[in-house]
């Protein structure tokens, strides 16, 4: 998929819908959050396969994942944090732009 108008993540980054930013990646709120504070950490480069990204981009993605979970824990009650990556349609990836889900998990009642 080409970057720009066709990619929802590229559109959202371009529109400034970020909650965290780096040179190579940014975090955006999930459009259909499973829990309050659910964000997606995405590379600025429109690449479907997370494992095809250069090491510097991957390093920044994981740095932002750490920052996102700290922000999430500070803003919302979360007894745990789930970090999820789906690579490829067979694994459940629904948008052809690499992304890492970061969401808080409340303690089960």
Steps between C-alpha positions, in 0.01 A plus 500: 500500500627845416529757773268796518127509434460123476652419840294592808808513724691728261195730481472517879869576548483770230194649674694526827294240689808380688539462875876427485746578224848405392704548187412158355176408680198640680219382726136559410183414692341176381189575293314216676659483845462184703571696820551869583843620390545231229758635253679376190870566454564524126802575283477817293607288203199318354623141516266207564759264651641606835798270445592675174576827682859615556650453848490873583126512428434186705702643790295817500173305479593307814611821674157650428329178617674550836395865515143411401462242776637744759255768385214252497575385857520862618163596346283189536467227760689205354625202696680375191594599150448298184734554206378330183640472148322333207712457187305392192132440439526140622614635839216752518665812354215706353691811383798462266718732708714348775381582849532396863196510728554627856206468735442486871329206661297552817511230762230239431209531742 
